Amino acid sequence: MYRTERRQKYDTSGFSGQRCLLNSRVQRTQFLHMGRTAFGAHDAAFEAAKERLNTLKEEPDNNVKLQIYALFKQATKGPCNTPKPGAFDFVGRAKWQAWSGLGDISQDEAQKQYIDIINGLAGEESPAETEQAGEEASSYKEIKVTKENKVCSILLNRPAKKNAITWLMYNEIVQALDDASKDDSVTVAVITGAGDYYCSGNDLGNFMNIDPKDMPKMARDGKELLRRFVTAFIDFPKPLIGAVNGPAVGVSVTVLGLFDAVYATDKATFHTPFTELGQSAEGCSSYVFPKLMGNTKANEMLLFNKKLTAHEACERGLVTEVLPHDSFQKEVQTRVEYVAQLPPQSVREGKKLVRDQEREDLHKANEKECEVLEGRWLSEECVRAIMSFFTKKARL
Ligand SMILES: CCCCC/C=C/CC(=O)SCCNC(=O)CCNC(=O)[C@H](O)C(C)(C)COP(=O)(O)OP(=O)(O)OC[C@H]1O[C@@H](n2cnc3c(N)ncnc32)[C@H](O)[C@@H]1OP(=O)(O)O
């Protein structure tokens, strides 16, 4: 109820801030027509995504429309090459800002993000892309899992919601990691995000629309789910690589401390706004981050909500290497392919040696963090912080 009302308010609000409403029939036709007239776009998956754009059951909201528009222009024309429209051309200006905001990402990269967003919205993979993806398309709803050349790729696939993690997505990620750990054809797993975000952390909607009398049960269930989720990362026996393709928030940042390598694009940021949300650290970060970066630097993130650039995260040991945004996919692919062809048993035993040193401490930290969070989710501070997030959205 709350969120629907918010959307109605938003959709009739017309022009507000960075966002505009492509609400006239002409603009909408232009928007849909645009999907059909890409110039020189050769990729079959791109063509399929363009077609799919016109079959979406639900029209995307304005923010996503601008993102799709900008990625389409970047994919077909390259970096923004038109003059900034006049101050009163609100729609033209918002579109110009969206396109120029993509900077100099390559046409390939833009095509890929375009395809991911549209397939995410359509909720399935284009047949062409399924083929291209290799052996196994995912049977999941909010992530996309593909296995090819010994690599299991797990794509967080809710681009319209910045890949925020719902109850379902937590379970799907646990399932995908468990499946990859048992599949002998897989020697390495990679996690990355669809669209321009890696992941915006816990979906704050997880705690909304819950009858107050059911809150204690929600908190208990959430505690158990989080404990299982983090355990899946602690005990994953094969190399686990993070490909942080954009901003990362909350639990998607903290569990990176349990990965074996983390590659970040130079546009990625790392933010754990726990105390702003009346919450507390999770993902074993209360144990791993002080070890990685020292107490005061860890507190800067976990207590004082400092957002790190990719280079700062690399200096603190959370990121292995920062790579240029427009060659990020290719660079990560090279590193992953190298790991994939290493003698798998040797790699697994090497990983076990390292992980066994602190496995017990990690499980202890996870248990403790989940216990504290169970209380936090029931606190006035947390409820108020989450409500204000959605109230702020409603005002836009
Ligand atoms: C089992 C339970 C385990 C719990 C474990 C606990 C974990 C702790 C955490 O993870 S704390 C961190 C939680 N995450 C956040 O606080 C981030 C909230 N989101 C934002 O601040 C912003 O959305 C942003 C900075 C990530 C992106 O801002 P931007 O303006 O670029 O984009 P929008 O805000 O318009 O986002 C697009 C739509 O996506 C929705 N959305 C984004 N993030 C979340 C989220 N975490 N939860 C729910 N919804 C999210 C946003 O509301 C927009 O939706 P709309 O188009 O319907 O308005």
PDBQT file of the ligand as one rigid body, heavy atoms in Angstrom, charges set to zero:
ROOT
HETATM    1  C1  LIG A 401      17.836 -11.235   5.505  1.00  0.00    +0.000 C 
HETATM    2  C2  LIG A 401      18.043  -9.788   5.859  1.00  0.00    +0.000 C 
HETATM    3  C3  LIG A 401      19.479  -9.434   5.843  1.00  0.00    +0.000 C 
HETATM    4  C4  LIG A 401      19.713  -7.975   6.105  1.00  0.00    +0.000 C 
HETATM    5  C5  LIG A 401      21.172  -7.701   6.102  1.00  0.00    +0.000 C 
HETATM    6  C6  LIG A 401      21.433  -6.260   6.412  1.00  0.00    +0.000 C 
HETATM    7  C7  LIG A 401      22.105  -5.551   5.535  1.00  0.00    +0.000 C 
HETATM    8  C8  LIG A 401      22.393  -4.122   5.795  1.00  0.00    +0.000 C 
HETATM    9  C9  LIG A 401      22.431  -3.334   4.536  1.00  0.00    +0.000 C 
HETATM   10  O1  LIG A 401      22.581  -3.824   3.424  1.00  0.00    +0.000 OA
HETATM   11  S1  LIG A 401      22.278  -1.676   4.817  1.00  0.00    +0.000 SA
HETATM   12  C10 LIG A 401      22.250  -0.942   3.204  1.00  0.00    +0.000 C 
HETATM   13  C11 LIG A 401      20.847  -0.949   2.635  1.00  0.00    +0.000 C 
HETATM   14  N1  LIG A 401      20.840  -0.181   1.398  1.00  0.00    +0.000 N 
HETATM   15  C12 LIG A 401      20.636   1.145   1.360  1.00  0.00    +0.000 C 
HETATM   16  O2  LIG A 401      20.456   1.802   2.360  1.00  0.00    +0.000 OA
HETATM   17  C13 LIG A 401      20.641   1.808   0.000  1.00  0.00    +0.000 C 
HETATM   18  C14 LIG A 401      19.283   2.448  -0.248  1.00  0.00    +0.000 C 
HETATM   19  N2  LIG A 401      19.256   3.026  -1.589  1.00  0.00    +0.000 N 
HETATM   20  C15 LIG A 401      19.771   4.265  -1.826  1.00  0.00    +0.000 C 
HETATM   21  O3  LIG A 401      20.306   4.946  -0.971  1.00  0.00    +0.000 OA
HETATM   22  C16 LIG A 401      19.685   4.744  -3.247  1.00  0.00    +0.000 C 
HETATM   23  O4  LIG A 401      18.671   4.004  -3.901  1.00  0.00    +0.000 OA
HETATM   24  C17 LIG A 401      21.019   4.520  -4.017  1.00  0.00    +0.000 C 
HETATM   25  C18 LIG A 401      22.058   5.485  -3.468  1.00  0.00    +0.000 C 
HETATM   26  C19 LIG A 401      21.466   3.087  -3.859  1.00  0.00    +0.000 C 
HETATM   27  C20 LIG A 401      20.770   4.801  -5.513  1.00  0.00    +0.000 C 
HETATM   28  O5  LIG A 401      20.209   6.113  -5.632  1.00  0.00    +0.000 OA
HETATM   29  P1  LIG A 401      19.727   6.607  -7.080  1.00  0.00    +0.000 P 
HETATM   30  O6  LIG A 401      19.093   7.939  -6.857  1.00  0.00    +0.000 OA
HETATM   31  O7  LIG A 401      20.812   6.432  -8.061  1.00  0.00    +0.000 OA
HETATM   32  O8  LIG A 401      18.619   5.570  -7.524  1.00  0.00    +0.000 OA
HETATM   33  P2  LIG A 401      17.187   5.393  -6.825  1.00  0.00    +0.000 P 
HETATM   34  O9  LIG A 401      17.272   5.705  -5.371  1.00  0.00    +0.000 OA
HETATM   35  O10 LIG A 401      16.144   6.099  -7.622  1.00  0.00    +0.000 OA
HETATM   36  O11 LIG A 401      17.005   3.794  -6.970  1.00  0.00    +0.000 OA
HETATM   37  C21 LIG A 401      16.307   3.223  -8.080  1.00  0.00    +0.000 C 
HETATM   38  C22 LIG A 401      15.172   2.389  -7.504  1.00  0.00    +0.000 C 
HETATM   39  O12 LIG A 401      15.753   1.340  -6.708  1.00  0.00    +0.000 OA
HETATM   40  C23 LIG A 401      15.211   1.402  -5.397  1.00  0.00    +0.000 C 
HETATM   41  N3  LIG A 401      16.249   0.996  -4.445  1.00  0.00    +0.000 N 
HETATM   42  C24 LIG A 401      17.572   1.255  -4.537  1.00  0.00    +0.000 A 
HETATM   43  N4  LIG A 401      18.218   0.710  -3.470  1.00  0.00    +0.000 NA
HETATM   44  C25 LIG A 401      17.271   0.081  -2.716  1.00  0.00    +0.000 A 
HETATM   45  C26 LIG A 401      17.306  -0.684  -1.511  1.00  0.00    +0.000 A 
HETATM   46  N5  LIG A 401      18.448  -0.957  -0.891  1.00  0.00    +0.000 N 
HETATM   47  N6  LIG A 401      16.137  -1.152  -1.020  1.00  0.00    +0.000 NA
HETATM   48  C27 LIG A 401      14.968  -0.916  -1.671  1.00  0.00    +0.000 A 
HETATM   49  N7  LIG A 401      14.838  -0.200  -2.840  1.00  0.00    +0.000 NA
HETATM   50  C28 LIG A 401      16.013   0.273  -3.332  1.00  0.00    +0.000 A 
HETATM   51  C29 LIG A 401      14.805   2.853  -5.193  1.00  0.00    +0.000 C 
HETATM   52  O13 LIG A 401      13.848   2.949  -4.170  1.00  0.00    +0.000 OA
HETATM   53  C30 LIG A 401      14.272   3.177  -6.560  1.00  0.00    +0.000 C 
HETATM   54  O14 LIG A 401      13.001   2.553  -6.656  1.00  0.00    +0.000 OA
HETATM   55  P3  LIG A 401      11.790   3.362  -7.377  1.00  0.00    +0.000 P 
HETATM   56  O15 LIG A 401      12.253   3.492  -8.811  1.00  0.00    +0.000 OA
HETATM   57  O16 LIG A 401      10.615   2.473  -7.170  1.00  0.00    +0.000 OA
HETATM   58  O17 LIG A 401      11.720   4.678  -6.648  1.00  0.00    +0.000 OA
ENDROOT
TORSDOF 0
